[in-house]
Amino acid sequence: MPKDVKSSSQKTHLLLGILYASVSGCLVFLSFPKFNLFPLQWFSLVPLIVACRGRSFKGGFFLGFIAGLVTNLGGFYWVSVVLKDFGHMKDAPAWALTCLLCSYQALPMAFTCGFSARLATRYHKVMWFLAFPIIYTGFEWLVPFVFPWFFANGQGHFHAITQIVEIFGVSGLTFLLVFVNSAIAYCVLLKLEGKGLSPWGIVVVVIGGALFFASLVYGLKRIPEVDELVSKSQKIKLGVVEANIGIFEKEAKNKDGTEMDYKDKVRLLYKNLLKHQIMSAELEKEQKVNLIIWPESSYWPVTRVLSRERWEDFALVTGHRNILMLSADKHTETLEIPESVQINAVAFQDEKHVIAVGAKGAVFIYDGNEWHRHTTGIDRDLFAVSYLHHNIFVGGAQGVLAVWDEGKWKPLESKTNSNIRAMASLSDRKVIAVGDNGTIIVLPQINIIPSSTQEDLVAVASAKGKAVAVGKKGIVLEIEGMRVAQMPFPFEADLKAVAIAKENVFLLSEKGVLFRCSSGVCSEVKGIAPLELVASDGFETVLGLGQKKVFRLRVDAGLPVFDIQTLRSPRSLTYIPYSEGYPWSKDVRRVYVSKEPLPSGSLGEIEKLVDADAQTPVEDRNAVRRGFKTPLIFGAITTDGEHDYNSAHLIDSDGRVLGTYHKNYLLIFGEFLPFSNIFPFLKKWFPEAGDLTPGDSVTSFSLDGKAIGVMICYEDIIPQFTRKVASLKPHLLVNITNDAWFGKTSEPYEHLLLATFRAIENRLFLIRSTNTGVSAVIDPVGRILKETDLDNPETIVAEVALLQTETPYQRYRDIFAWACSLLTLLFVISSFFRSKKA
């Protein structure tokens, strides 16, 4: 404190000092949402500085702590709400933990006041109005917060002043705010001691005023420049979906955190997904948007979730020793069997696990990298193979049957000497095996189903709990449960293959003629070259092989997709199935797209729509994309088999995953429990805590040549992280988040306000999509152009500019904050040495 302000003779009484500190704390949090009285912040610290005059480090620290505690309690009271409502804590421990958090986050103000007071008493020539803002800016930068925030964030609605953050970062605005507070407090102290405006006072006023007005002029100049840049830039039309799904609804739990009845849980999760899909379909139809954005973890399905880790791979053709893996992008990969063995059939558990069977009991299993020969103890030829969960069934000559179970092959008594020619999974519990002399066997029970024919059955296909087997002399049998019915087939033809797609059954004759049967009526498919093999994905795609080509079959035509000139004597064609399960792989490349229409009706009739949708196949009800084709960004949980991740995906109209990002900064307790691996008992203390693994890199999504930088949850309030994303040169920023944890408190509005600074620092549009609010569109000036509330399902439609700029903040990073931190360290060290003139 300068010599013209006495340090101790006018010391404020302690109780009055506590009152002043509390007033300062109140003025600060009143500058933030939901109050938004941001002008108060320009003099909010004046009472605190007056209270700290003439005090020691302990006195300054104590008063600074009081001010910081009041500020944080006013701003973070909602932590207690989260702990009570979602952590199921009682009032006392919830408020105790909240006060502990707020006490920790009060430390920057406490240390600032303590060391500033100490410096002022030891070095009278050290300017309080200079030391105080530098020290506070330094400690604010150095002390890590659970919920990162900056003093300057309160000015989020004062757009003319916030523009300087594109140069100095948000720390620069913090310094300006605290400097102006210190300058005003200096003048107040002179007045309290009955002194006029001294030369020092004039210097203080001039410097403070100059910094403020220079920042203001800069902002007023930059805003129209940025607006002009926006007006001249290419635009994209975006749609944001906020289905207003609370945290218990999203996870389908009761309000006490217990699991719901399974039927109620399934219904609720279906309803949640259906709400997103209906709102998305309306955006596509009415607004013609180019991109739709769903919130964090918005995709939360139940069962039968289908995905792939390969973008386009979907079929295998087997030859003598070669197995060709075919992709829709016409890429062909050869998986060569390591031995010279005739391969007769292949089957998939999923896209990574393939089994091939052939002559003299040969069994080879592919693990995604290489083939492994299995010793089965079988010396007869194998013609059929099928997976059932982790078990594998094989069958062949003279009724031989075996199963891979618990890590070894076990023979099965087939009760027949007829050759087993084909197998197919009838459901998640049964496999159907068919063979010569009309043989039909249900596995694993080994029940022989009586059939009405003695003709050889050579092929079988299954879908939706029923199977169709075909054979000589046009025999077509429909198998459902233990019931077998012969389907009418009005053609004289020996059949050799069958495939099922939706309601259609495709039959292939020995002469290569294809027939399509639907609703009991069969007709020849014209205009298709003679085929040798057919296969289906079980949904709607049918492939046919003929003339060294693989065709994608339509009702009356075949579209060639592969040449297989290198393969001799193809013996089987197999469609690679989707992997089933959720969470899906963190490396997912394609997701199943439903072709089923959405139930007709409005969102206000959602309960009726859920009932009307009850007969839709499970895989279609669970598909993330249904009823709309617009590219979609959404949040989901992914896994690598050992660890789960909070992820974001961008998918196109065909379900291809164009980009995946795994959240880097996990929220403590909500998404991970620190030290729980070392101290497992912590998981019992905090049963609601998450157990996710952080990602280790940032990425941008590419859509039609435009880059989109993606952040999840509170990553958009971390300047350094957003700058890292911006270094990838995205054209806009997208944040998907879930603020439903915080209910209808001020937190969603605080989160939104803090995020506005990222748009200014990087001069990009920032689009926020939340589960329950506040979703918003923020322009590069930091203005909130559109936002939702916390009460209803809503959508936002906005046409935003695609920008690519480099700001001084991006180039020089947080050099201002680090400079203040270095000076803070010097001030702290200096405070331990007494000036000779003191």
Secondary structure in CASP SS format (residue, H / E / C, confidence):
PFRMAT SS
TARGET T0000
AUTHOR 0000-0000-0000
METHOD secondary structure of the structure
MODEL  1
M C 1.00
P C 1.00
K C 1.00
D C 1.00
V C 1.00
K C 1.00
S C 1.00
S C 1.00
S C 1.00
Q C 1.00
K C 1.00
T C 1.00
H C 1.00
L H 1.00
L H 1.00
L H 1.00
G H 1.00
I H 1.00
L H 1.00
Y H 1.00
A H 1.00
S H 1.00
V H 1.00
S H 1.00
G H 1.00
C H 1.00
L H 1.00
V H 1.00
F H 1.00
L C 1.00
S C 1.00
F C 1.00
P C 1.00
K C 1.00
F C 1.00
N C 1.00
L C 1.00
F H 1.00
P H 1.00
L H 1.00
Q H 1.00
W H 1.00
F C 1.00
S C 1.00
L C 1.00
V H 1.00
P H 1.00
L H 1.00
I H 1.00
V H 1.00
A H 1.00
C H 1.00
R C 1.00
G C 1.00
R C 1.00
S C 1.00
F H 1.00
K H 1.00
G H 1.00
G H 1.00
F H 1.00
F H 1.00
L H 1.00
G H 1.00
F H 1.00
I H 1.00
A H 1.00
G H 1.00
L H 1.00
V H 1.00
T H 1.00
N H 1.00
L H 1.00
G H 1.00
G H 1.00
F H 1.00
Y C 1.00
W H 1.00
V H 1.00
S H 1.00
V H 1.00
V H 1.00
L H 1.00
K H 1.00
D H 1.00
F C 1.00
G C 1.00
H C 1.00
M C 1.00
K C 1.00
D H 1.00
A H 1.00
P H 1.00
A H 1.00
W H 1.00
A H 1.00
L H 1.00
T H 1.00
C H 1.00
L H 1.00
L H 1.00
C H 1.00
S H 1.00
Y H 1.00
Q H 1.00
A C 1.00
L H 1.00
P H 1.00
M H 1.00
A H 1.00
F H 1.00
T H 1.00
C H 1.00
G H 1.00
F H 1.00
S H 1.00
A H 1.00
R H 1.00
L H 1.00
A H 1.00
T H 1.00
R H 1.00
Y C 1.00
H C 1.00
K C 1.00
V C 1.00
M C 1.00
W H 1.00
F H 1.00
L H 1.00
A H 1.00
F H 1.00
P H 1.00
I H 1.00
I H 1.00
Y H 1.00
T H 1.00
G H 1.00
F H 1.00
E H 1.00
W H 1.00
L H 1.00
V C 1.00
P C 1.00
F C 1.00
V C 1.00
F C 1.00
P C 1.00
W C 1.00
F C 1.00
F H 1.00
A H 1.00
N H 1.00
G H 1.00
Q H 1.00
G C 1.00
H C 1.00
F C 1.00
H H 1.00
A H 1.00
I H 1.00
T H 1.00
Q C 1.00
I C 1.00
V H 1.00
E H 1.00
I H 1.00
F H 1.00
G C 1.00
V H 1.00
S H 1.00
G H 1.00
L H 1.00
T H 1.00
F H 1.00
L H 1.00
L H 1.00
V H 1.00
F H 1.00
V H 1.00
N H 1.00
S H 1.00
A H 1.00
I H 1.00
A H 1.00
Y H 1.00
C H 1.00
V H 1.00
L H 1.00
L H 1.00
K H 1.00
L H 1.00
E C 1.00
G C 1.00
K C 1.00
G C 1.00
L C 1.00
S C 1.00
P H 1.00
W H 1.00
G H 1.00
I H 1.00
V H 1.00
V H 1.00
V H 1.00
V H 1.00
I H 1.00
G H 1.00
G H 1.00
A H 1.00
L H 1.00
F H 1.00
F H 1.00
A H 1.00
S H 1.00
L H 1.00
V H 1.00
Y H 1.00
G H 1.00
L H 1.00
K H 1.00
R H 1.00
I H 1.00
P H 1.00
E H 1.00
V H 1.00
D H 1.00
E H 1.00
L H 1.00
V H 1.00
S H 1.00
K H 1.00
S C 1.00
Q C 1.00
K E 1.00
I E 1.00
K E 1.00
L E 1.00
G E 1.00
V E 1.00
V E 1.00
E E 1.00
A C 1.00
N C 1.00
I C 1.00
G C 1.00
I H 1.00
F H 1.00
E H 1.00
K H 1.00
E H 1.00
A C 1.00
K E 1.00
N C 1.00
K C 1.00
D C 1.00
G C 1.00
T C 1.00
E E 1.00
M C 1.00
D C 1.00
Y H 1.00
K H 1.00
D H 1.00
K H 1.00
V H 1.00
R H 1.00
L H 1.00
L H 1.00
Y H 1.00
K H 1.00
N H 1.00
L H 1.00
L H 1.00
K H 1.00
H H 1.00
Q H 1.00
I H 1.00
M H 1.00
S H 1.00
A H 1.00
E H 1.00
L H 1.00
E H 1.00
K H 1.00
E H 1.00
Q H 1.00
K C 1.00
V C 1.00
N C 1.00
L E 1.00
I E 1.00
I E 1.00
W C 1.00
P C 1.00
E C 1.00
S C 1.00
S C 1.00
Y C 1.00
W C 1.00
P C 1.00
V C 1.00
T C 1.00
R C 1.00
V C 1.00
L E 1.00
S E 1.00
R E 1.00
E C 1.00
R C 1.00
W C 1.00
E C 1.00
D E 1.00
F E 1.00
A E 1.00
L E 1.00
V E 1.00
T E 1.00
G C 1.00
H C 1.00
R C 1.00
N E 1.00
I E 1.00
L E 1.00
M E 1.00
L E 1.00
S E 1.00
A C 1.00
D C 1.00
K C 1.00
H C 1.00
T E 1.00
E E 1.00
T E 1.00
L E 1.00
E E 1.00
I C 1.00
P C 1.00
E C 1.00
S C 1.00
V C 1.00
Q C 1.00
I E 1.00
N E 1.00
A E 1.00
V E 1.00
A E 1.00
F E 1.00
Q E 1.00
D E 1.00
E C 1.00
K C 1.00
H E 1.00
V E 1.00
I E 1.00
A E 1.00
V E 1.00
G E 1.00
A H 1.00
K H 1.00
G H 1.00
A C 1.00
V E 1.00
F E 1.00
I E 1.00
Y E 1.00
D C 1.00
G C 1.00
N C 1.00
E C 1.00
W E 1.00
H E 1.00
R E 1.00
H E 1.00
T C 1.00
T C 1.00
G C 1.00
I C 1.00
D C 1.00
R C 1.00
D C 1.00
L E 1.00
F E 1.00
A E 1.00
V E 1.00
S E 1.00
Y E 1.00
L E 1.00
H C 1.00
H C 1.00
N E 1.00
I E 1.00
F E 1.00
V E 1.00
G E 1.00
G E 1.00
A H 1.00
Q H 1.00
G H 1.00
V C 1.00
L E 1.00
A E 1.00
V E 1.00
W E 1.00
D E 1.00
E C 1.00
G C 1.00
K E 1.00
W E 1.00
K E 1.00
P E 1.00
L E 1.00
E C 1.00
S C 1.00
K C 1.00
T C 1.00
N C 1.00
S C 1.00
N C 1.00
I E 1.00
R E 1.00
A E 1.00
M E 1.00
A E 1.00
S E 1.00
L C 1.00
S C 1.00
D C 1.00
R C 1.00
K C 1.00
V E 1.00
I E 1.00
A E 1.00
V E 1.00
G E 1.00
D H 1.00
N H 1.00
G H 1.00
T E 1.00
I E 1.00
I E 1.00
V E 1.00
L E 1.00
P C 1.00
Q C 1.00
I C 1.00
N E 1.00
I E 1.00
I C 1.00
P C 1.00
S C 1.00
S C 1.00
T C 1.00
Q C 1.00
E C 1.00
D C 1.00
L E 1.00
V E 1.00
A E 1.00
V E 1.00
A E 1.00
S E 1.00
A E 1.00
K C 1.00
G C 1.00
K E 1.00
A E 1.00
V E 1.00
A E 1.00
V E 1.00
G E 1.00
K H 1.00
K H 1.00
G H 1.00
I C 1.00
V E 1.00
L E 1.00
E E 1.00
I E 1.00
E E 1.00
G C 1.00
M C 1.00
R E 1.00
V E 1.00
A E 1.00
Q E 1.00
M C 1.00
P C 1.00
F C 1.00
P C 1.00
F C 1.00
E C 1.00
A C 1.00
D C 1.00
L E 1.00
K E 1.00
A E 1.00
V E 1.00
A E 1.00
I E 1.00
A E 1.00
K C 1.00
E C 1.00
N E 1.00
V E 1.00
F E 1.00
L E 1.00
L E 1.00
S E 1.00
E C 1.00
K C 1.00
G C 1.00
V C 1.00
L E 1.00
F E 1.00
R E 1.00
C E 1.00
S E 1.00
S C 1.00
G C 1.00
V E 1.00
C E 1.00
S E 1.00
E E 1.00
V C 1.00
K C 1.00
G C 1.00
I C 1.00
A C 1.00
P C 1.00
L C 1.00
E C 1.00
L E 1.00
V E 1.00
A E 1.00
S E 1.00
D C 1.00
G C 1.00
F C 1.00
E C 1.00
T C 1.00
V E 1.00
L E 1.00
G E 1.00
L E 1.00
G E 1.00
Q C 1.00
K C 1.00
K E 1.00
V E 1.00
F E 1.00
R E 1.00
L E 1.00
R C 1.00
V C 1.00
D C 1.00
A C 1.00
G E 1.00
L E 1.00
P E 1.00
V E 1.00
F E 1.00
D E 1.00
I C 1.00
Q C 1.00
T C 1.00
L C 1.00
R C 1.00
S C 1.00
P C 1.00
R C 1.00
S E 1.00
L E 1.00
T E 1.00
Y E 1.00
I C 1.00
P C 1.00
Y C 1.00
S E 1.00
E E 1.00
G C 1.00
Y C 1.00
P C 1.00
W E 1.00
S E 1.00
K C 1.00
D C 1.00
V C 1.00
R C 1.00
R E 1.00
V E 1.00
Y C 1.00
V E 1.00
S E 1.00
K C 1.00
E C 1.00
P C 1.00
L C 1.00
P C 1.00
S C 1.00
G C 1.00
S C 1.00
L H 1.00
G H 1.00
E H 1.00
I H 1.00
E H 1.00
K H 1.00
L H 1.00
V H 1.00
D H 1.00
A H 1.00
D C 1.00
A C 1.00
Q C 1.00
T C 1.00
P C 1.00
V H 1.00
E H 1.00
D H 1.00
R H 1.00
N C 1.00
A C 1.00
V C 1.00
R E 1.00
R E 1.00
G C 1.00
F C 1.00
K C 1.00
T C 1.00
P C 1.00
L E 1.00
I E 1.00
F E 1.00
G E 1.00
A E 1.00
I E 1.00
T E 1.00
T E 1.00
D C 1.00
G C 1.00
E C 1.00
H C 1.00
D E 1.00
Y E 1.00
N E 1.00
S E 1.00
A E 1.00
H E 1.00
L E 1.00
I E 1.00
D C 1.00
S C 1.00
D C 1.00
G C 1.00
R E 1.00
V E 1.00
L E 1.00
G E 1.00
T E 1.00
Y E 1.00
H E 1.00
K C 1.00
N C 1.00
Y C 1.00
L C 1.00
L C 1.00
I E 1.00
F C 1.00
G C 1.00
E C 1.00
F E 1.00
L C 1.00
P C 1.00
F C 1.00
S C 1.00
N C 1.00
I C 1.00
F C 1.00
P C 1.00
F H 1.00
L H 1.00
K H 1.00
K H 1.00
W H 1.00
F C 1.00
P C 1.00
E C 1.00
A C 1.00
G C 1.00
D C 1.00
L C 1.00
T C 1.00
P C 1.00
G C 1.00
D C 1.00
S C 1.00
V C 1.00
T C 1.00
S E 1.00
F E 1.00
S E 1.00
L E 1.00
D C 1.00
G C 1.00
K E 1.00
A E 1.00
I E 1.00
G E 1.00
V E 1.00
M E 1.00
I E 1.00
C H 1.00
Y H 1.00
E H 1.00
D H 1.00
I H 1.00
I C 1.00
P H 1.00
Q H 1.00
F H 1.00
T H 1.00
R H 1.00
K H 1.00
V H 1.00
A H 1.00
S C 1.00
L C 1.00
K C 1.00
P C 1.00
H C 1.00
L E 1.00
L E 1.00
V E 1.00
N E 1.00
I E 1.00
T E 1.00
N C 1.00
D H 1.00
A H 1.00
W H 1.00
F H 1.00
G C 1.00
K C 1.00
T C 1.00
S C 1.00
E H 1.00
P H 1.00
Y H 1.00
E H 1.00
H H 1.00
L H 1.00
L H 1.00
L H 1.00
A H 1.00
T H 1.00
F H 1.00
R H 1.00
A H 1.00
I H 1.00
E H 1.00
N H 1.00
R C 1.00
L C 1.00
F C 1.00
L E 1.00
I E 1.00
R E 1.00
S E 1.00
T E 1.00
N C 1.00
T C 1.00
G C 1.00
V C 1.00
S C 1.00
A E 1.00
V E 1.00
I E 1.00
D C 1.00
P C 1.00
V C 1.00
G C 1.00
R C 1.00
I E 1.00
L E 1.00
K E 1.00
E E 1.00
T C 1.00
D C 1.00
L C 1.00
D C 1.00
N C 1.00
P C 1.00
E E 1.00
T E 1.00
I E 1.00
V E 1.00
A E 1.00
E E 1.00
V E 1.00
A E 1.00
L C 1.00
L C 1.00
Q C 1.00
T C 1.00
E C 1.00
T C 1.00
P H 1.00
Y H 1.00
Q H 1.00
R H 1.00
Y H 1.00
R C 1.00
D C 1.00
I H 1.00
F H 1.00
A H 1.00
W H 1.00
A H 1.00
C H 1.00
S H 1.00
L H 1.00
L H 1.00
T H 1.00
L H 1.00
L H 1.00
F H 1.00
V H 1.00
I H 1.00
S H 1.00
S C 1.00
F C 1.00
F C 1.00
R C 1.00
S C 1.00
K C 1.00
K C 1.00
A C 1.00
END
